[in-house]
Amino acid sequence: MPMLIGIDVGGTNLRLGVVEIDAAGLAKPRLLEEMRFQADFSSLCKLHQQAPELAWQQILTTTANAIRTVASKYPEVSAVGIGFPGFIAPDNQQILQSPNLPGLRNVDLSKDLSALIGLPVITENDALAAAYGEYVMYPDRISNLIYVGLGTGVGGGLILNGQPFQGQHGVAMEVGHIIVQEGGRLCGCGNSGCMEQYASASGVAISYFEATQQRISAAEIASYAAQGDKAAIAAYAQAGKALAQTLAHILKVIDVTNIVLGGGMSAAWPLISPSFEERLSQDLIPALHGKLKLHISDMGDQAGIVGAAMLAFRSNN
């Protein structure tokens, strides 16, 4: 049975998994083992903003070493799929830009990494990889699905008729960069007021800091909110509102029933849900009321790992 490595590139670490797939690619894949490696690419890119090629070489070396560690245990691995946070060109898989990894522009992770490890490599947007992972593992494998990943940033992926949809220029479903606040917070993409500046973990931390002048993590803010802290509750309410605004607009364009929310921030859904549901009810086109199916992912990081591996399988078969 084919065996592949799937990689989910996060803000502070690499998550690698060995995925076994049946020869026809029809049965649900099996994640045999998952490993994590420390890799703070965000800080690395900021450190080398004046010399991004140095950051790129370190990213390649760190990723290659992690793959070699995993592959040494599983020599049957035949290809590697990577979910990377950024805009990925559909025709050649180049990373055009990564808003949260400054300085990375027009770099070829697939080609450069393949040269180092001696295996075929495919690169796809991390949220689209997660969307595909949710699709292949979803009960009854529904045909159409919107995925929104709430993490350090906010990513989105779209599966249409069972196919991952990249868009003509590789920026389809960049939902985190839909503007919800005119003249709002400056975003890494270059615009201001993007949804991820409010609905991501970093956005919640900013909201709490603006209210309290305290710099703490979204997880700590969630703990405070559970204890009744008004500023913490308000920070998560703002996240829910921004997410609902964005999703309501997306659904007016892409008429999809099934929506999956994933990423680390989705664990705080009870704090996000009240304001989300209120605002979605206000903004959603009336014809769609009562027709959506919202699912909070139970796959965690595994959606991106499995999806990346399955996309590598598709690319090489």
C-alpha positions as CSV (number, residue, x, y, z in Angstrom):
1,M,0.0,0.0,0.0
2,P,1.3,3.5,-0.8
3,M,2.9,5.3,2.1
4,L,3.5,9.1,2.1
5,I,4.6,11.8,4.4
6,G,2.1,14.7,5.0
7,I,3.4,17.9,6.6
8,D,1.5,20.8,8.2
9,V,3.6,23.9,8.5
10,G,2.6,25.9,11.6
11,G,3.7,29.1,13.1
12,T,6.1,27.5,15.6
13,N,6.4,23.9,14.5
14,L,6.3,21.3,11.8
15,R,3.8,18.5,12.2
16,L,4.7,15.4,10.1
17,G,2.7,12.3,9.6
18,V,3.1,9.0,7.8
19,V,0.0,8.2,5.9
20,E,-0.9,4.8,4.4
21,I,-3.3,4.8,1.4
22,D,-4.9,2.0,-0.4
23,A,-3.7,1.5,-4.0
24,A,-6.9,2.9,-5.5
25,G,-7.0,5.9,-3.1
26,L,-10.7,5.1,-2.3
27,A,-10.7,3.9,1.3
28,K,-10.0,6.3,4.1
29,P,-6.3,6.8,4.6
30,R,-4.6,5.7,7.9
31,L,-2.3,8.0,9.8
32,L,0.4,5.6,11.1
33,E,2.4,8.0,13.2
34,E,2.6,11.7,13.8
35,M,5.7,13.6,14.9
36,R,6.3,17.3,15.8
37,F,9.5,19.3,15.3
38,Q,10.3,22.7,16.6
39,A,10.5,25.2,13.8
40,D,9.7,28.9,14.4
41,F,9.7,30.0,10.8
42,S,7.8,33.2,11.6
43,S,10.5,34.5,13.9
44,L,13.2,33.2,11.5
45,C,11.7,35.2,8.6
46,K,11.4,38.4,10.8
47,L,15.0,38.0,11.8
48,H,16.2,37.7,8.2
49,Q,13.9,40.3,6.6
50,Q,16.9,42.0,5.1
51,A,18.3,38.7,3.7
52,P,15.3,36.4,3.1
53,E,17.5,33.9,1.3
54,L,19.1,33.1,4.6
55,A,15.7,32.3,6.2
56,W,14.8,30.2,3.1
57,Q,17.9,28.1,3.4
58,Q,17.2,27.5,7.1
59,I,13.6,26.6,6.4
60,L,14.7,24.1,3.7
61,T,17.4,22.5,6.0
62,T,15.0,22.3,9.0
63,T,12.2,20.7,6.9
64,A,14.6,18.3,5.1
65,N,16.1,17.1,8.4
66,A,12.6,16.5,9.8
67,I,11.6,14.5,6.8
68,R,14.8,12.4,6.9
69,T,14.1,11.6,10.6
70,V,10.6,10.3,9.7
71,A,11.6,8.6,6.5
72,S,14.4,6.7,8.3
73,K,11.7,4.8,10.2
74,Y,9.5,4.4,7.1
75,P,11.7,3.7,4.0
76,E,8.6,2.8,2.0
77,V,7.6,6.5,1.8
78,S,7.3,7.4,-1.9
79,A,6.4,11.1,-1.8
80,V,5.9,14.1,0.4
81,G,3.0,16.6,0.6
82,I,3.3,19.9,2.4
83,G,0.6,22.3,3.5
84,F,2.2,25.7,3.6
85,P,0.7,29.0,4.9
86,G,0.7,31.2,1.8
87,F,-0.4,31.9,-1.7
88,I,0.6,28.9,-3.9
89,A,0.7,29.2,-7.7
90,P,-1.4,26.4,-9.2
91,D,0.7,25.9,-12.2
92,N,4.2,25.5,-10.6
93,Q,3.5,25.3,-6.9
94,Q,5.8,28.3,-6.1
95,I,5.1,30.2,-2.9
96,L,4.1,33.6,-4.2
97,Q,3.8,35.2,-0.8
98,S,3.3,34.2,2.8
99,P,1.7,37.1,4.8
100,N,2.7,35.6,8.2
101,L,6.2,34.7,7.0
102,P,7.6,38.0,5.7
103,G,10.2,38.0,2.9
104,L,9.2,34.8,1.3
105,R,8.2,35.5,-2.3
106,N,8.4,33.4,-5.4
107,V,10.2,30.5,-3.8
108,D,10.0,26.9,-4.9
109,L,9.6,24.6,-1.9
110,S,8.7,21.6,-4.0
111,K,11.8,21.8,-6.2
112,D,14.3,22.9,-3.6
113,L,13.2,20.4,-1.0
114,S,13.0,17.5,-3.5
115,A,16.6,18.1,-4.5
116,L,17.6,17.7,-0.8
117,I,15.6,14.6,0.1
118,G,15.5,12.7,-3.2
119,L,11.7,12.3,-3.1
120,P,8.8,14.0,-5.1
121,V,7.4,16.9,-3.1
122,I,4.2,18.8,-3.7
123,T,3.3,22.1,-2.0
124,E,-0.3,23.3,-1.4
125,N,-1.9,26.0,0.7
126,D,-2.2,24.7,4.3
127,A,-5.9,25.4,4.6
128,L,-6.7,23.8,1.3
129,A,-4.7,20.7,2.4
130,A,-6.7,20.7,5.6
131,A,-9.9,21.0,3.7
132,Y,-9.0,18.0,1.6
133,G,-8.1,16.1,4.7
134,E,-11.5,16.8,6.1
135,Y,-13.1,15.8,2.9
136,V,-11.4,12.4,2.6
137,M,-12.1,11.6,6.3
138,Y,-15.6,13.1,6.5
139,P,-18.5,10.6,7.0
140,D,-19.9,9.6,3.6
141,R,-17.3,11.8,1.9
142,I,-19.6,14.7,0.9
143,S,-18.9,16.4,-2.4
144,N,-18.8,20.0,-1.4
145,L,-17.2,21.5,1.7
146,I,-15.9,24.9,3.0
147,Y,-13.1,24.7,5.5
148,V,-12.1,27.6,7.8
149,G,-9.0,27.1,9.9
150,L,-8.7,29.3,12.9
151,G,-5.2,29.4,14.1
152,T,-2.4,32.0,14.4
153,G,-4.0,33.4,11.2
154,V,-7.2,32.3,9.4
155,G,-7.1,30.2,6.3
156,G,-9.8,28.7,4.1
157,G,-10.2,25.8,1.7
158,L,-12.9,24.8,-0.8
159,I,-13.7,21.3,-2.0
160,L,-16.1,21.4,-5.1
161,N,-17.4,18.1,-6.5
162,G,-14.7,16.3,-4.6
163,Q,-11.9,18.4,-6.1
164,P,-9.7,20.9,-4.2
165,F,-10.3,24.4,-5.7
166,Q,-7.1,26.5,-5.9
167,G,-8.4,29.4,-8.0
168,Q,-6.6,30.6,-11.2
169,H,-3.9,32.4,-9.2
170,G,-3.7,30.3,-6.1
171,V,-5.5,32.7,-3.8
172,A,-9.0,31.1,-3.7
173,M,-10.6,31.1,-0.3
174,E,-8.1,33.4,1.4
175,V,-11.0,34.1,3.8
176,G,-8.7,35.5,6.5
177,H,-8.0,38.5,4.2
178,I,-11.6,39.5,3.6
179,I,-11.9,43.0,5.0
180,V,-14.4,43.3,7.9
181,Q,-13.3,46.6,9.4
182,E,-12.6,49.6,7.2
183,G,-9.4,51.2,8.2
184,G,-8.8,48.5,10.8
185,R,-5.7,46.7,12.0
186,L,-2.8,46.4,9.6
187,C,-2.5,42.9,8.2
188,G,0.6,41.0,7.0
189,C,-1.0,40.8,3.5
190,G,-0.6,44.6,3.2
191,N,-4.3,45.6,3.7
192,S,-6.1,46.8,6.8
193,G,-9.1,45.4,8.7
194,C,-8.7,41.8,7.5
195,M,-10.8,39.2,9.3
196,E,-7.8,37.3,10.6
197,Q,-6.8,40.4,12.5
198,Y,-9.9,39.8,14.7
199,A,-10.9,36.1,14.5
200,S,-7.5,34.4,14.8
201,A,-5.6,33.6,18.0
202,S,-3.3,36.6,17.4
203,G,-6.4,38.7,16.7
204,V,-8.0,37.7,20.0
205,A,-4.8,38.6,21.8
206,I,-4.7,42.0,20.1
207,S,-8.3,42.7,21.1
208,Y,-7.6,41.8,24.7
209,F,-4.5,43.9,24.7
210,E,-6.3,46.9,23.4
211,A,-8.8,46.6,26.2
212,T,-6.4,45.8,29.1
213,Q,-2.9,46.6,28.0
214,Q,-2.0,43.0,28.9
215,R,-0.2,40.7,26.4
216,I,-1.3,37.2,26.9
217,S,-2.2,34.2,24.6
218,A,-5.6,33.4,23.2
219,A,-5.6,30.2,25.4
220,E,-5.1,32.3,28.5
221,I,-7.8,34.7,27.4
222,A,-10.1,31.8,26.9
223,S,-9.4,30.7,30.5
224,Y,-10.1,34.3,31.7
225,A,-13.4,34.4,29.7
226,A,-14.5,31.2,31.3
227,Q,-14.1,32.9,34.7
228,G,-16.2,35.8,33.6
229,D,-13.5,38.3,32.5
230,K,-15.5,40.9,30.5
231,A,-12.5,41.9,28.3
232,A,-11.8,38.3,27.5
233,I,-15.4,37.6,26.7
234,A,-15.5,40.7,24.4
235,A,-12.4,39.6,22.6
236,Y,-13.9,36.3,21.6
237,A,-17.2,37.9,20.8
238,Q,-15.4,40.2,18.3
239,A,-13.8,37.1,16.8
240,G,-17.2,35.5,16.4
241,K,-18.7,38.6,14.8
242,A,-15.8,38.9,12.3
243,L,-16.0,35.2,11.4
244,A,-19.8,35.4,10.8
245,Q,-19.5,38.5,8.6
246,T,-17.0,36.8,6.4
247,L,-18.8,33.5,6.2
248,A,-22.1,35.2,5.3
249,H,-20.5,36.9,2.4
250,I,-18.7,33.8,1.2
251,L,-21.9,31.8,1.2
252,K,-23.6,34.4,-1.0
253,V,-21.0,33.6,-3.6
254,I,-20.4,29.9,-3.0
255,D,-23.6,28.1,-2.2
256,V,-22.3,25.2,0.0
257,T,-24.2,23.5,2.8
258,N,-21.3,21.9,4.7
259,I,-18.9,24.1,6.7
260,V,-16.0,22.7,8.8
261,L,-14.2,24.9,11.4
262,G,-10.8,23.7,12.5
263,G,-7.5,25.0,13.9
264,G,-6.5,25.5,17.5
265,M,-9.0,28.4,18.0
266,S,-12.0,26.2,17.2
267,A,-11.5,24.6,20.7
268,A,-12.9,27.9,22.0
269,W,-16.1,27.6,20.0
270,P,-18.4,28.0,23.0
271,L,-16.9,31.5,23.5
272,I,-17.2,32.3,19.8
273,S,-20.5,30.8,19.0
274,P,-23.0,33.3,20.6
275,S,-21.8,36.3,18.7
276,F,-21.1,34.2,15.6
277,E,-24.7,32.9,15.4
278,E,-26.2,36.3,16.1
279,R,-24.2,38.1,13.4
280,L,-24.6,35.2,10.9
281,S,-28.4,35.3,11.3
282,Q,-28.3,39.1,10.6
283,D,-26.0,38.9,7.5
284,L,-26.8,35.6,5.9
285,I,-29.1,35.8,2.8
286,P,-32.6,34.7,3.9
287,A,-32.7,31.9,1.4
288,L,-29.9,30.1,3.3
289,H,-31.4,30.3,6.8
290,G,-31.6,26.9,8.3
291,K,-29.8,25.2,5.4
292,L,-26.2,25.2,6.7
293,K,-24.5,22.4,8.4
294,L,-21.7,23.6,10.7
295,H,-19.2,21.0,12.0
296,I,-16.4,21.7,14.4
297,S,-13.5,19.5,13.3
298,D,-12.3,16.7,15.6
299,M,-9.2,16.0,13.5
300,G,-7.0,18.7,15.0
301,D,-3.7,19.0,13.2
302,Q,-4.3,15.7,11.4
303,A,-6.6,17.2,8.8
304,G,-3.6,19.2,7.2
305,I,-1.3,16.2,7.5
306,V,-3.7,13.7,5.9
307,G,-4.8,16.2,3.3
308,A,-1.2,17.1,2.2
309,A,-0.4,13.4,1.9
310,M,-3.5,12.7,-0.2
311,L,-2.7,15.6,-2.4
312,A,0.8,14.2,-3.0
313,F,-0.8,10.9,-3.8
314,R,-3.1,12.6,-6.4
315,S,-0.2,14.4,-7.9
316,N,1.9,11.3,-8.4
317,N,-0.9,8.9,-9.7
